[in-house]
Amino acid sequence: MMRWLILGALLGLLLLYPALLAAVVTIAAAVLGKPLLVAFVAGLATRPYLPRARRWAR
């Protein structure tokens, strides 16, 4: 619940300050324009949810 309140407060601040909104959109577009960086971040985000590879018993 608190996460949604914080997100709403951040979005409200971005709407109050259009220059800040433009800067955030510009940075997001620059980051999303780099596919390697997007793939790396997606891999980091999904890593905790993937099953761990087990070693074979000797």
N, C-alpha and C positions, 0 to 999 in steps of 0.2 A: 504494500500500500504506500509506504513512504517513497519507494522508487518512483511511483507514478506522480506523486506530489512534486518531487524534485524535477522530474522531466517536465511537468507542466510549468514550473517556475522558470526553468531554463528556456522553454519555448516562449513564455511570456516576455522574458527579457530580450530575446531575439526579435520579437515583434515590436517591442518598444524602441529598439535601437536598430534601424534598418542598415546602418553601416556595418554593424556587427554581424547581422544576418548575411549581408553580402560577403563579408570576409569568411564566414563559416562555409557558405556555399562554394566559394572559390577554392578554399582548402580541400573540401570534400571532393570537388570535381578533379582537382589535381591528384589527389590520392587514388580516386577510383579510375583515373586514366592510366594508372600503372598496373597492368594485370599481374605482374610478378608479385608486387606488394600485396595486392588483394588476395592472391592465392596463398601467400605466406600467412597472412592474418587469418584467413579462413582455416588453414591447417592448424594454427595455434588454438583457434577457438574450438575446433572439433576434437582435438587430441585427447582431452580428458574423458570423452565419451566413447572412444574407440576401445575395443578389447585389446588387452595387452598380449603380445606374442610370448609364448612360453618356450622355455628351453627344453630340448629333448633330454630325457634321462639317460645317463651313461651306463 
